[in-house]
């Protein structure tokens, strides 16, 4: 089955392939390689390079003032 057959539409004109669907479903529970790799490697939790807060999905998408503008611009170019 091709990715086009497996894709779903999350917004008009925006297709989400299964790989992206997995990422979208992991975001609310904060299970991403970037935010949880320290658990497997036995190192300290990563910090945001801009504001030195613990690196979490919520911080990346909502809280960090340095990343909020970048994400807003990225979404603008993707959606429009």
Backbone as a ProteinNet text record, in pm:
[ID]
protein_1_A
[PRIMARY]
XXXXXXXXXXXXXXXXXXXXXXXXXXXXXXXXXXXXXXXXXXXXXXXXXXXXXXXXXXXXXXXXXXXXXXXXXXXXXXXX
[TERTIARY]
83.9	0	89.8	62.3	146.3	110.7	199.2	174	53.5	24.3	-93.2	-221	-222.9	-339.5	-354.5	-243.9	-246.9	-264.5	-252.9	-254.5	-394.3	-397.7	-524.9	-518.8	-633.9	-637.9	-672.4	-581.8	-606.1	-663.8	-644.5	-700	-716.6	-801.6	-821.3	-689.4	-656.6	-536.3	-408.4	-412.3	-292.8	-301.6	-210	-208.1	-109.4	-146.7	-59	-34.9	89.8	124.1	142.8	140.3	148.4	265.2	381.6	497.2	466.6	404.1	369.9	259.4	167.6	60.6	118.4	222.1	287.8	347.6	412.3	472.7	365.2	256.4	147.5	88.5	75	18.3	115.6	244.9	342.6	362.5	327.8	351.1	280.5	151.8	86.4	145.4	206.9	264.8	415.1	466.1	606.4	705	665.1	754.5	817	928.6	1005.7	1151.4	1226.2	1367.8	1440.2	1408.8	1478.1	1454.4	1331.9	1300.2	1320.2	1339.8	1353.7	1481.8	1568.7	1691.1	1782.6	1773.9	1859.1	1827.4	1704.7	1667.9	1742.4	1760.7	1830.7	1981.9	2031.4	2176.1	2232.8	2146.1	2192.7	2255.5	2229.4	2284.4	2178.4	2215.3	2121.2	2021.3	1904.5	1802.4	1855	1823.7	1867.6	1799.5	1869.3	1815.7	1799.5	1704.6	1684.7	1806.3	1863.9	1983.8	1951.7	1826.3	1789.1	1761.6	1690.1	1650.7	1689	1756.2	1810.4	1704.5	1585.4	1479.7	1488.3	1433.4	1431.1	1359.2	1415.2	1361.7	1247.1	1125.7	1006.8	930.8	837.4	755.8	677	618.8	542.2	630	753.1	843.5	874.4	902.2	937.5	821.3	701	585.7	514.6	521.4	438.5	517.7	604.8	662.5	782.9	868.8	994.4	972.4	1005.7	985.7	1075.7	1192.2	1283.5	1233.3	1167.4	1121.4	980.1	900.7	762.8	756.6	839.1	839.7	883.7	986	1033.4	924.7	855.5	748.7	632.7	598.1	489	521	642.8	682.8	686.1	732.7	737.1	597.3	505.6	368.3	303.7	334.5	279.6	322.4	451.2	500.5	448.7	423.2	370.8	224.6	146.6	2.6	-36.9	45.9	8.7	106.7
-116.5	0	124.7	217.9	336.8	436.9	534.1	635.6	721	735.1	812	740.2	606.8	531.7	531.6	538.7	535.1	671.9	775.9	910.2	950.1	1041.5	1095.6	1245.9	1308.2	1452.7	1515.2	1597.9	1658	1798.2	1861.4	1992.8	1999.6	2085.2	2091.7	2112.4	2017.9	2027.4	1981.5	1940.7	1897.4	1747	1672.2	1527.1	1486.9	1388.1	1335.5	1188.3	1152.8	1013.6	941.8	808.9	736	776.3	801.6	843.1	971.7	1066.5	1192.7	1173.4	1081.2	1053.2	1001.5	918.7	868.3	984.3	1074.4	1190.4	1275.8	1300.2	1382.6	1318.3	1185.8	1117.9	1112.9	1120.2	1117.2	1253.1	1359.6	1493.5	1519.1	1486.2	1516.5	1441.5	1327.4	1253.1	1276	1370.4	1412.1	1299	1206.5	1097.3	1126.4	1193.9	1219.5	1188.4	1160.8	1129.7	1248.4	1366.4	1485.8	1509.3	1488.7	1520.1	1404	1282.1	1166.6	1085.7	1128.3	1051.7	1043.3	1141	1139.4	1020.1	970.4	854.9	728.6	713.4	595.9	608.5	731.1	749.8	767.3	791.9	808.8	944	1041.5	1176.1	1266.7	1390.7	1488.5	1527.6	1574.4	1618.5	1737.3	1739.8	1849.1	1978.7	2089	2221.4	2298.2	2387.8	2477.4	2569	2580.1	2662.8	2811.7	2849.2	2990.5	3038.8	2957.8	3006.9	2912.4	2805.7	2711.7	2646.9	2626.7	2552.1	2406.2	2313	2173.5	2161.6	2084.5	2071.1	1970.8	2020	1937.4	1979.4	1896	1930.7	2058	2067.9	2187.6	2312.4	2300.9	2415.6	2455.2	2356.6	2385	2448.4	2395	2440.6	2562.9	2582.7	2686.7	2787.7	2740.2	2827	2908.9	2855.9	2924	3044.5	3164.2	3283.1	3284	3224.4	3222.5	3129.1	3021.1	2924.2	2952.4	3026.4	3053.4	3125	3225.5	3298.6	3208.4	3127.7	3035.9	2937.1	2881.3	2786.1	2852.9	2974.2	3046.4	3071.9	3113.2	3137	3009.2	2900.5	2772.2	2724.7	2733.5	2691.4	2779.2	2908	2997.1	2952.3	2919	2877.8	2740.7	2652.8	2520.2	2528.2	2606.4	2611.1	2705.6	2805.3	2900.6	2899.6
0	0	0	-87.9	-98.9	9.6	29.2	131.6	96	-34.2	-73.7	-30.4	-38.8	1.3	153	225.8	372.2	434.2	354.9	412	456.5	550	595.3	582.8	580.4	564.8	698.8	753.4	884.1	870.8	759	730	578	529.9	385	310.9	224.9	143.5	210.9	338.3	409.8	432.1	374.4	389.5	498.2	575.9	680.8	650.9	623.6	597.4	731.3	733.9	860.6	949.9	893	973.2	1048.9	981	1045.2	1148.2	1122.5	1218.4	1350	1342.8	1464.1	1542.7	1474.2	1540.7	1606.7	1535.5	1588.8	1714.1	1713.4	1829.4	1948.2	1923.5	2033.1	2098.7	2031.1	2085	2218	2233.5	2361.8	2481.8	2458.5	2571	2582.9	2503.5	2512.5	2479.4	2395.5	2356.3	2220.3	2223.1	2101.7	2132.1	2028.4	2048.1	2110.8	2065.1	2113.9	2263	2307.9	2447	2543.3	2494.7	2583.6	2563.7	2473.2	2446.1	2568.1	2656.1	2776.2	2866.3	2862.1	2944.7	2900.4	2770.5	2717.9	2727.8	2714.8	2715.8	2856.3	2953.9	3091.8	3118.9	3034.1	3052.8	3114.8	3139.6	3192.1	3083.6	3126.7	3032	2952.4	2824.1	2738.2	2779.2	2755.3	2783.6	2653.9	2652.5	2539.3	2530.1	2413.4	2398.1	2408.3	2386.7	2391.7	2533.5	2613.8	2746.4	2860.1	2829.4	2928.3	3017.9	2964	3032.9	2989	3067.2	3022.2	2887.6	2798.8	2663.5	2662.3	2642.7	2631.4	2506.8	2464.3	2347.7	2375.7	2494.8	2530.8	2523.7	2571.5	2567.6	2423.2	2339.7	2200.2	2125.2	2143.1	2064.7	2122.3	2255.2	2315.7	2399.3	2484.4	2587.6	2544.1	2460.4	2430	2338	2385.3	2301.9	2178.7	2188.2	2073.8	1963.1	2000.9	1901.7	1850.1	1925.5	1886.1	1752	1732.5	1607.1	1492.1	1513.3	1408.9	1369	1467.4	1438.4	1366.7	1406.3	1341.4	1194.6	1167.9	1029.6	949.3	1008.9	940.4	904.3	999.2	971.8	866	866.4	765.2	625.9	608.7	478.1	437.8	534.4	503.2	461.2	534	509.2	396.9	368.1	264.7	157.4
[MASK]
++++++++++++++++++++++++++++++++++++++++++++++++++++++++++++++++++++++++++++++++

